[in-house]
C-alpha cells in the first residue's frame, strides 16, 4: 500500500509549485522561474503577478534544503566566534548584517575554550559540525594562534572558503581580517609623548597571541626610536589581570608617569592598584587602555583608549568570505582595519615636581 504524502506539523500539506502551476494555468517550469526571480523577461507582468498572488494565498515558502541539494549551495555560513565579550559581539553583528543583506544565513557556534561557556564542544568538533552541514564558508576566531594547515585541514582540504578574525595564523594559509594593532599602540605612545611624558610603561600579557605580540612589538620599536623616553615593562600571564599584578609598576622608583596597557582590562587593574596606593589618575599617573570596551567610559576618570572598530572587522570578514565564495578576483589576504585613538580624561601632561 503506497505511503501517504507527508504533511506539515499543523496537519496540512505544504503547497507545491505544481499546485500553484495548476491554479495559475501555467507550466511548472514557469512557476519555478518566476518564484526564483529568473528569466522574468520571458513572462508577462500579468502572469508574474498571478503566480505570485496564488503563491501568497497558499503561503508558499521555498524549500531551501531541496534547492541546496540541487545547486550544492546551502546559503549558510559558519561563524565560529566566542560571545563572551562586547568586542566579539560587535564583530558578530558586523558579520550578521552583511550576510543577511546578501541573503545568507549565519550559523553561530563557539568552542568550550572561553571563560563563560565551559560546557560544549572543542573548536575542532565545532568545525566538523559546520563542515557536515555543508556551509559555504567559515569565519573563525581561532583559539590557538599556532593553528596550522594541518589543524584546519577539514576546511582547507574541502576548499571551503575560510577567513579568520582578530587572531592571525602565521602557520596557516588563510585570509585574515583584524585591527592594525601596531598603528593603534603607536597612536597611544605618540599621544603620551606629545603630552610630555618621558617615563612610559607597558602593561600587558606574555602570551604569544598575535594581538598582544603586535602591541608589545610596537611599544618596543617605538621606544627604540625615542631614546629620550625611559621604557618600563610589566608582563603577566593573563589577558585579564588582577590588582596584585599591576602593583609592581606603581611601586617602582621612580614610578613611570604614564602606563600604556594591552587592553582596557589591564587599564582597570591599574586603576584599582592606583586607588589602593593613593595615586590619582591622571594627576599623578596617566593611563591608556586598548579596545574601547564599555567599561572604559564607566571608569572614573573615563579611560583614554583605542577603538578597534570591531563592527567594521566583522563587516570586512563577511565581505571577504562572500568574495571568496563568489570566486572574485584575488584580494589582499590580510585586511587591517585602521583603529582610532579615543582621548578621554585618564591622560594628562605629567605633573611637574
Secondary structure as GFF3:
##gff-version 3
##sequence-region A 1 353
A	DSSP	alpha_helix	17	24	.	.	.	ID=ss1
A	DSSP	alpha_helix	28	36	.	.	.	ID=ss2
A	DSSP	three_ten_helix	40	42	.	.	.	ID=ss3
A	DSSP	alpha_helix	45	57	.	.	.	ID=ss4
A	DSSP	alpha_helix	64	71	.	.	.	ID=ss5
A	DSSP	beta_strand	76	80	.	.	.	ID=ss6
A	DSSP	alpha_helix	86	101	.	.	.	ID=ss7
A	DSSP	beta_strand	105	109	.	.	.	ID=ss8
A	DSSP	alpha_helix	123	132	.	.	.	ID=ss9
A	DSSP	beta_strand	137	140	.	.	.	ID=ss10
A	DSSP	alpha_helix	153	156	.	.	.	ID=ss11
A	DSSP	beta_strand	161	165	.	.	.	ID=ss12
A	DSSP	beta_strand	175	179	.	.	.	ID=ss13
A	DSSP	alpha_helix	181	194	.	.	.	ID=ss14
A	DSSP	beta_strand	199	205	.	.	.	ID=ss15
A	DSSP	alpha_helix	210	225	.	.	.	ID=ss16
A	DSSP	beta_strand	230	236	.	.	.	ID=ss17
A	DSSP	alpha_helix	243	251	.	.	.	ID=ss18
A	DSSP	beta_strand	258	261	.	.	.	ID=ss19
A	DSSP	alpha_helix	264	277	.	.	.	ID=ss20
A	DSSP	beta_strand	286	288	.	.	.	ID=ss21
A	DSSP	alpha_helix	294	298	.	.	.	ID=ss22
A	DSSP	beta_strand	305	307	.	.	.	ID=ss23
A	DSSP	alpha_helix	310	325	.	.	.	ID=ss24
A	DSSP	beta_strand	334	337	.	.	.	ID=ss25
A	DSSP	beta_strand	340	342	.	.	.	ID=ss26
###
